[in-house]
Amino acid sequence: MPIQDALSRQVDLAPYFQRLVEIVLRRPLWTCVWLGAALRVWVYLHGRAYWMDEGSLLGNLRGRAPFDFTGPLTSDQLAPPGFLAAERFLIGLLGDSPYVTRLIPMACGLAALVLFMSLARRLLGPSAAIVAMILFAFSDDLTYYSNELKPYSVDLAIGLAITLLSLMELRDPPDARRLGVLAALAVASPWLSFPSAFIVAGCGLTLIVDRLREGRRSDAARLAAIAAAWGASLFLAHRASSRLLGPSTSMYVFWNFAFPPFPPTCLADLARTAGTLLETFVTPLNLVPRLMPYAFALLAAALGASGARRIGRKDAAALAILVAPAALALAAAAMRRYPFHGRLILWLAPAAFALIAEGLAEVHWRRGRAWFAFVLALMLTYPVLDALYQAVPPHARDFNPHGDLRRNRFID
């Protein structure tokens, strides 16, 4: 056949399109994983310039031995020792380009997609799992922090791994290897992620109480031994990390707005606490557009509460594994030990998305398909379109005074 005839022959794309549709319908969760991975890699390949906080942390990585923790970090920076060591090793081996320094956050961001898919399958119904995966895959914050030289994406992946293993330990048949992996990850986590303390404590306490309630005292004793080893590791990691923070740090002053007043003594204190909680729907969840912010935040909160009730009716312990870490983090914030805001609570996004998606399933069950479609459109349209918009360069981020990706709605 002449070349010109071959090139001019009409190509029928219908079979390829039909095949694509079949794959999407047969594996919707994996489709979300691949789309989320493509979005994250797309942003990664642009290799955007470092912003101020990244540059400050990079100054503590260049030219330093991986395990050089002899003095405080400069520029009022702080990161887990394990994260610092891994980044220093990569920089010493491959250089300090953004593609190298953001490789660990990117790997964790991609791993988080697969981990969350497994969690959604285990915890949610089919339709709710798909909705949760869409929220997770097209999250602007999760995409951005998978491409930042900071440990927030590491917090996300480690938190998901611990939560998933805890859910498996909760109801699956006993497995010594799985328990060993959970133990090793729990003991190592304080050196890799600061907020992992809340996740390990919340999940561990739930598992121990569940085992005692069922009369499985030997299992509870094994979990208590793991908890003791984790406590020792947490103490040592805290001591080591405290030495990385200079005595004249302004970090607590910078994060003062993220500590809700406790106990609240007036209406202004209650309003500030409510604003702190509502702000989570702006950052890191990005579910609140500029138009009617209170309406969207309260809708998301109502869906989350409905989803919590729905999951709690099926398995109260599974619900506790999801919400106990958030309660512990909020208690720590009230004691001014850990800021409850934005990128520092990025690890809460999986639980929030799961609860909201399950709440949407409740709308479907109680109100029917039309109401479900309407509320689903309200919840998905803005975050998905905003994530896609922000992924197209050159959209320079206009960080607010708190270092957030977008303007706050409910706090000063």
C-alpha positions in Angstrom: 0.0 0.0 0.0 1.5 3.4 -0.9 2.5 5.5 2.1 0.2 8.4 1.1 -2.8 6.0 1.0 -1.9 4.6 4.5 -1.6 8.1 5.9 -4.8 9.3 4.4 -6.9 6.4 5.5 -9.6 7.3 8.0 -8.9 6.1 11.6 -11.8 4.8 13.6 -11.4 6.0 17.1 -14.6 4.5 18.4 -13.2 1.1 19.5 -10.4 2.9 21.5 -12.9 5.2 23.1 -15.2 2.3 24.0 -12.2 0.4 25.5 -11.3 3.5 27.6 -14.9 3.8 28.9 -14.9 0.1 29.8 -11.7 0.4 31.8 -13.1 3.5 33.6 -16.4 1.7 34.4 -14.7 -1.5 35.5 -11.9 0.1 37.6 -13.1 3.6 38.7 -10.9 3.7 41.8 -7.8 2.9 39.9 -8.8 5.5 37.3 -8.9 8.1 40.0 -5.5 6.9 41.2 -3.9 7.3 37.8 -5.5 10.7 37.2 -4.4 11.9 40.5 -0.9 10.6 39.8 -0.8 12.3 36.4 -1.8 15.6 38.0 0.9 15.3 40.6 3.6 14.3 38.2 2.5 17.1 35.8 3.0 19.7 38.5 6.3 18.0 39.5 7.7 18.2 36.0 7.3 21.9 35.9 9.9 22.3 38.6 8.6 25.6 39.9 11.0 27.8 41.8 11.4 27.4 45.5 9.3 29.7 47.6 10.5 31.3 50.8 9.9 28.5 53.3 11.4 25.9 50.9 14.5 28.0 50.4 14.9 28.4 54.2 14.8 24.7 54.7 17.1 24.0 51.8 19.7 26.2 53.5 19.8 23.6 56.3 20.2 20.7 53.8 23.0 21.8 51.5 26.5 20.8 52.5 25.4 19.1 55.7 26.1 15.5 56.6 22.9 13.4 56.7 23.0 12.9 60.5 24.4 16.3 61.5 22.1 17.4 64.2 24.6 19.2 66.4 22.8 22.5 66.5 19.5 24.3 65.8 18.3 24.8 62.2 18.6 28.2 60.8 15.8 30.6 59.6 13.4 29.3 62.2 12.9 26.0 60.5 11.9 22.6 61.9 11.5 19.2 60.3 11.7 15.6 61.6 15.3 14.2 61.8 14.5 11.3 59.5 13.2 13.6 56.8 16.2 15.9 57.1 18.6 13.0 56.9 16.9 11.5 53.8 16.9 14.9 52.0 20.5 15.5 52.8 21.5 12.1 51.5 19.7 12.7 48.2 21.1 16.2 47.8 24.6 14.9 48.5 24.1 12.2 45.9 22.1 13.9 43.1 22.3 17.7 43.7 19.8 20.2 45.0 17.6 20.8 42.0 13.8 20.9 42.7 13.4 17.6 41.0 15.7 16.0 43.6 14.6 17.7 46.7 10.9 17.2 46.0 11.4 13.5 45.1 10.6 12.2 48.6 7.4 14.3 48.9 6.3 13.2 45.4 6.9 9.6 46.2 4.8 9.9 49.3 2.1 11.8 47.4 1.9 8.9 44.9 1.9 6.3 47.6 -0.8 8.1 49.4 -3.1 7.7 46.4 -2.8 3.9 46.5 -3.1 3.8 50.3 -6.2 5.9 50.3 -7.8 3.8 47.6 -7.3 0.7 49.8 -8.7 2.6 52.8 -11.8 3.7 50.8 -12.4 0.2 49.6 -12.3 -1.2 53.1 -14.3 1.5 54.8 -16.8 2.9 52.4 -19.5 1.7 50.0 -18.8 1.6 46.3 -20.3 5.0 45.4 -18.9 6.7 48.5 -15.4 5.2 47.7 -15.5 6.8 44.2 -16.5 10.2 45.5 -13.8 10.1 48.2 -11.2 9.1 45.6 -12.2 12.0 43.4 -11.9 14.4 46.3 -8.5 13.0 47.2 -7.1 12.7 43.7 -8.1 16.2 42.7 -7.2 17.9 45.9 -5.3 21.1 45.3 -3.5 20.9 48.6 -2.5 17.3 48.3 -1.2 17.9 44.8 0.7 21.0 45.9 2.3 19.5 49.0 3.3 16.5 47.0 5.6 19.0 45.2 7.0 21.0 48.1 10.3 20.6 50.0 8.5 20.0 53.3 7.5 16.9 55.2 3.7 17.4 54.9 3.3 14.8 52.2 5.3 12.4 54.4 2.9 13.0 57.2 0.0 12.1 54.8 1.5 8.8 53.6 2.7 7.7 57.1 -0.7 8.6 58.6 -2.5 6.6 55.9 -0.3 3.6 56.2 -0.8 3.5 60.0 -4.6 4.0 59.7 -5.0 1.3 57.0 -2.9 -1.2 59.0 -4.9 -0.4 62.1 -8.2 -1.0 60.3 -6.9 -4.3 59.0 -5.8 -5.2 62.5 -9.2 -4.3 63.9 -11.3 -6.8 62.0 -9.1 -9.0 59.8 -7.9 -12.4 61.0 -4.8 -12.2 63.2 -1.6 -11.9 61.2 1.8 -11.7 63.0 3.5 -10.2 59.9 1.0 -7.4 59.6 1.3 -6.6 63.3 5.1 -6.6 63.0 4.9 -4.1 60.1 2.5 -1.9 62.1 4.8 -2.1 65.1 7.9 -1.1 63.1 6.1 1.7 61.4 4.7 3.0 64.7 8.1 3.0 66.4 9.9 4.6 63.4 7.1 7.2 62.8 8.2 9.9 65.4 11.5 10.3 63.5 9.8 10.8 60.2 6.6 12.7 61.0 5.6 15.0 63.9 1.8 14.6 63.7 2.1 10.8 63.4 2.0 10.9 67.2 -1.7 11.7 67.1 -2.4 9.0 64.6 -0.5 6.3 66.4 -2.0 7.3 69.8 -5.5 7.4 68.4 -5.3 4.2 66.5 -3.4 2.3 69.2 -5.8 3.4 71.9 -8.8 2.3 69.8 -7.3 -1.1 69.1 -6.4 -1.7 72.8 -9.9 -0.8 74.0 -11.5 -2.9 71.3 -9.3 -5.9 72.3 -10.2 -5.5 76.0 -13.8 -5.1 75.2 -13.8 -8.4 73.3 -11.9 -10.1 76.2 -8.7 -10.7 74.0 -6.3 -9.7 76.8 -3.2 -11.3 75.2 -3.7 -9.3 72.0 -4.2 -6.2 74.2 -1.0 -6.9 76.0 0.9 -7.2 72.7 -0.5 -3.9 71.6 0.5 -2.3 74.9 4.1 -3.5 74.4 4.1 -1.9 71.0 2.7 1.3 72.6 5.5 1.2 75.2 8.2 0.9 72.5 6.5 3.7 70.5 6.4 5.9 73.6 10.1 5.5 74.2 10.8 6.3 70.5 8.5 9.3 70.7 10.4 10.6 73.8 13.8 10.3 72.1 12.6 11.8 68.8 11.0 14.7 70.7 14.3 15.4 72.5 16.3 15.3 69.3 13.8 17.5 67.4 13.7 20.0 70.3 17.4 20.6 69.8 16.8 21.6 66.2 14.7 24.5 67.2 16.6 27.6 68.3 15.9 29.1 71.8 14.8 32.4 70.2 12.3 30.8 67.8 9.3 32.8 66.8 7.4 29.7 65.7 4.9 29.8 68.5 4.2 33.5 67.9 3.7 32.8 64.2 1.2 30.0 64.9 -0.5 31.8 67.7 -3.7 32.1 65.7 -4.0 28.3 65.3 -4.3 27.6 69.1 -8.0 27.7 70.0 -8.6 29.3 73.4 -9.1 26.8 76.3 -11.2 27.0 78.2 -13.3 29.5 76.3 -14.4 32.3 78.6 -16.5 34.5 76.3 -18.4 34.5 73.0 -15.3 35.7 71.2 -13.4 32.6 72.3 -16.2 30.4 71.1 -16.3 32.2 67.8 -12.5 31.9 67.4 -12.7 28.1 68.1 -15.6 27.8 65.5 -13.6 29.7 63.0 -10.6 27.4 63.5 -12.7 24.4 62.9 -14.5 25.9 59.8 -11.2 27.0 58.4 -10.2 23.3 57.9 -12.8 23.2 55.0 -10.8 26.1 53.3 -7.4 24.8 53.9 -6.4 22.0 53.6 -9.6 20.6 52.2 -10.4 23.4 49.7 -14.1 22.8 49.7 -15.2 26.4 50.2 -15.3 28.8 47.2 -15.4 32.6 47.7 -19.1 32.7 47.1 -21.2 31.8 50.2 -18.3 30.4 52.2 -20.4 29.7 55.4 -23.0 27.8 53.4 -20.4 25.5 51.8 -18.5 25.0 55.0 -21.6 24.1 57.0 -22.8 21.8 54.2 -19.4 20.0 54.3 -19.6 19.8 58.1 -23.1 18.4 58.0 -22.1 15.8 55.4 -19.1 14.8 57.5 -21.3 14.4 60.6 -23.8 12.3 58.7 -21.0 10.1 57.3 -19.6 9.7 60.8 -23.0 8.5 62.1 -23.3 6.1 59.1 -19.8 4.6 59.7 -20.3 4.5 63.4 -23.5 2.5 63.1 -21.6 -0.1 61.1 -18.4 -0.2 63.2 -17.9 2.3 66.1 -14.2 1.3 66.4 -13.5 2.0 62.8 -15.0 5.5 63.3 -12.8 6.0 66.3 -9.7 5.2 64.3 -10.7 7.9 61.9 -11.7 10.6 64.3 -9.5 10.0 67.4 -6.3 11.4 65.9 -8.2 14.6 65.0 -9.5 14.9 68.6 -6.1 14.4 70.0 -4.6 17.1 67.7 -7.3 19.5 68.7 -6.6 18.9 72.3 -2.9 19.5 71.7 -3.8 22.7 70.0 -5.9 23.8 73.0 -2.8 23.2 75.2 -0.7 25.2 72.7 1.4 22.2 71.8 0.5 21.7 68.1 -1.1 24.2 65.7 -4.4 23.1 64.3 -4.4 24.6 60.9 -3.7 24.3 57.2 -0.7 22.3 56.0 0.1 21.1 59.5 -3.1 19.1 59.5 -2.9 17.9 55.9 -2.9 14.4 57.3 -6.5 14.9 58.3 -7.7 15.1 54.7 -8.2 11.4 54.1 -10.5 11.0 57.1 -12.4 14.2 56.2 -12.9 13.1 52.6 -14.0 9.6 53.7 -16.6 11.0 56.1 -18.0 13.6 53.6 -18.2 10.9 50.9 -20.1 8.6 53.2 -22.4 11.5 54.1 -23.1 12.0 50.4 -24.1 8.3 50.2 -26.5 9.0 53.0 -28.1 11.8 50.9 -28.4 9.3 48.1 -30.1 6.7 50.3 -32.5 9.2 52.0 -33.3 11.7 49.3 -32.8 9.9 46.1 -30.7 10.3 43.0 -31.7 13.9 42.1 -30.7 15.4 45.5 -27.6 13.3 45.5 -26.5 14.6 42.1 -27.2 18.2 43.2 -25.2 18.0 46.4 -22.5 16.0 44.7 -22.1 18.8 42.1 -21.9 21.4 44.9 -19.1 19.4 46.6 -17.0 18.4 43.6 -17.2 21.2 41.1 -15.2 23.9 42.8 -12.3 21.7 44.3 -11.8 19.7 41.0 -11.9 22.8 38.7 -9.6 24.7 41.1 -7.1 21.9 41.3 -6.9 21.7 37.5 -6.7 25.5 37.1 -3.8 25.7 39.6 -1.9 22.9 37.9 -1.6 24.9 34.6 1.4 27.2 34.7 2.3 29.9 35.3 0.0 30.4 38.3 2.2 31.8 41.0 0.8 31.1 44.5 -0.2 34.2 46.4 0.6 33.0 49.9 -1.3 34.7 52.7 0.5 35.9 55.9 0.0 32.4 57.4 1.7 30.7 54.5 -1.5 29.2 53.2 -2.3 28.6 49.5 -5.5 30.7 49.6 -7.0 33.5 51.6 -8.6 32.5 54.9 -12.3 32.8 55.2 -13.1 32.3 58.9 -10.0 33.5 60.8 -8.0 36.7 60.8 
